[in-house]
Amino acid sequence: MTARLSIIGGQPVIGVVGEIDLATLPQLHNVLTRAVHEHLGGTIVVDLDGVHVCDDAGLGVLLGAAGRAREAGGELVVVCTDGPLRNRLARTGFDRAITVNESVASVVSS
């Protein structure tokens, strides 16, 4: 898995590619934590369109980052258009805890 922070339209966007699982959690956690601290009070976008596997621990790391962002007055938004992964986010209730959008452009332009 790779996770890279970039700025698109003035907004921090973390592009994640590969598998989010127990082996890759520390890297994802570090990138998310850094983004929350560097962009206090802002909206952080996590683009999961390059992710083909995300286990429960990965969902937990994303939920934890969303909680830290909210505590700092910000928000974490996930982008996911992939059918199976998007269905999993709905099935687990993840999309009731964190906003899931269909494109980075829809988040950046709002």
N, C-alpha and C positions, 0 to 999 in steps of 0.2 A: 504494500500500500504506500502511496505517496499522498501527502497533504500539503498543499502550498497556499500561502496567503498572498493575495494580490488585491489591488484596489481597482475597482471598476466603477466609473461614474462617481468617484469619491467615496464609495462604500467598500468596506472590507469583505472579500469573498474568499472562502477557503474551498479550493477545488480538491476533491478527494477521488483517487483512482485506485482500483484494486479491491482487495478484500479487507473488511474491517472485522477482525477477530481477536482472540486473546493475544496473539503474537504482535499485532500492530496497535493495540490500545495505547501503549505508552506514547508512541509518536503522535497519534491523534489527540490524546489528552494534552500533550505539550503544545501543539499548534493551537488548539482551542483556548487553552488557558492564556497563552501569549496574546491571542487576538482579543480576548475579553479585557485583559489588562491594558492593552495598547489603545483600545477604542471604547473606553468607559462611557456608558450611557448611549452608545450607538447601536445600530442594528448590524449584526454579523450574519452573513449569508454563508451557509454550508451547502455546496453543490455536490450532491451524491449521484449525479448522472453517470459518473465513471465507476461507480461501485457495483459489483456484481454479487457480493456476499456481505451481509451485515448481521452478525450474531447478536444475541440479547445483551451481551456485555458492551458491544458497540453502541447499541441503542441507549444503554445506561450512561455511557460517557457523553453522548450527545445531550441527554436529559440533564445531566449534571452541569454541563457547560451552559445550557439554557437557564438553569437556576442561578448560576453565578452571574450571567449577563443581566438577569432581572434584578438581582440584588444590587447591581451596580447601576441600575436605572436604564438598562438597555434591553435588547431582545436578540434572540437567535432564531433565524428562519432557515428552514431546510428547503432545498430545491431537489425535486425528484420526479422525473417523468417516466422512469422505467416501470412497466406494468407489475412484474412480480414483487419488486422491492416496494413500490408504492402501495400495493395491496397489503403487504406485510405491515407497513406503517399504519394502515387503517385497521387491520385485523388486531394489532396489539394495542390500539388506542393511542399510539405515539402521536398521531395527527390531531388528537384532542388536547395534547399537552404543548405541542410545538406546531406553529404554522408551517404547512407544507405547500409550497408553490410549484408551478409547472415550469418556470423559467427564471433564470437570473435576471433577465431584462425586466420582467414584471415586478420584481422586488426593487431593483435599482432605480427604475423610472418612477416608482410611487413615492 
